Amino acid sequence: MQSSRIEDDDDEAFMRSLIRPEEDRRRLHPDRPWEGGFRWFRSPNVVPLEQCRKRKLEQNRPNQPEQK
């Protein structure tokens, strides 16, 4: 199941409450590869590629003028 994009901190917290961290998932199910969708890591020094890509996209996106 592909999850939709996580847009804010509340969505992130909700998904974390439903899904095990990647470290636990790998230990419990070593033969099941990641199939895409949301995943998170308990370790603070691990940044998922999805977050890096999202940050790069936000940095490269030109500022949108406010519409009235």
N, C-alpha and C positions, 0 to 999 in steps of 0.2 A: 504494500500500500504506500503510495507516494503521498507525503503530507504536504499541505500547502505551506507557503512561506511564512516564517515566524516574523511578525511585524513589530511587536513591542515586548517589553519586559514581562507583562502579565501573561502573554501567550507563551513565552519562554518558560516561566515558572510552572504554568499548567502542564506543558509537555514534559517537563522534568519530573513532575509528580506522577505521570503515567508511564514513563519509559525508564528502564534501568540505565545507569551510566555504562558507557562502552567497556570500561574495565571489568565490571561485573558480568556483562553480557558475554564478553570473550572468555571469561573463566567458566561460566555455566554452559555455554554453547560454543565450544571451540570449532566445531565443524560447520557452523552456519555462517556464511559470509554476510557482510553488510549488503543490503539490497537497495539502498537509497533511502531517502526520507530523513526525518529528524534523528539526530543522535547527539549525545553530549558526553563530556568527560569530567570526572570528579577532580582530576589533577589540575591545579591552577596553572601549571606551566604548559599545558596542551591546549592549543587553539585549533579547532576544527577548520579545515580548508574552506568550508562554507562561510564561516565568519570572516576569514581573510578576504575571500572574494567579495563578500557583501561590503566590507569596509572599502576595498579598492573601487568598487562600483560607485559608492557614495562619494568618494573623494574625486573621482573623475567626472561625476555628473555636474554639468553646469548649473549654477544657481538659477532657479526658476523665478521670474518676476511675479510679484503678487498680483492677483487678478482682483478687480473691484466689481 
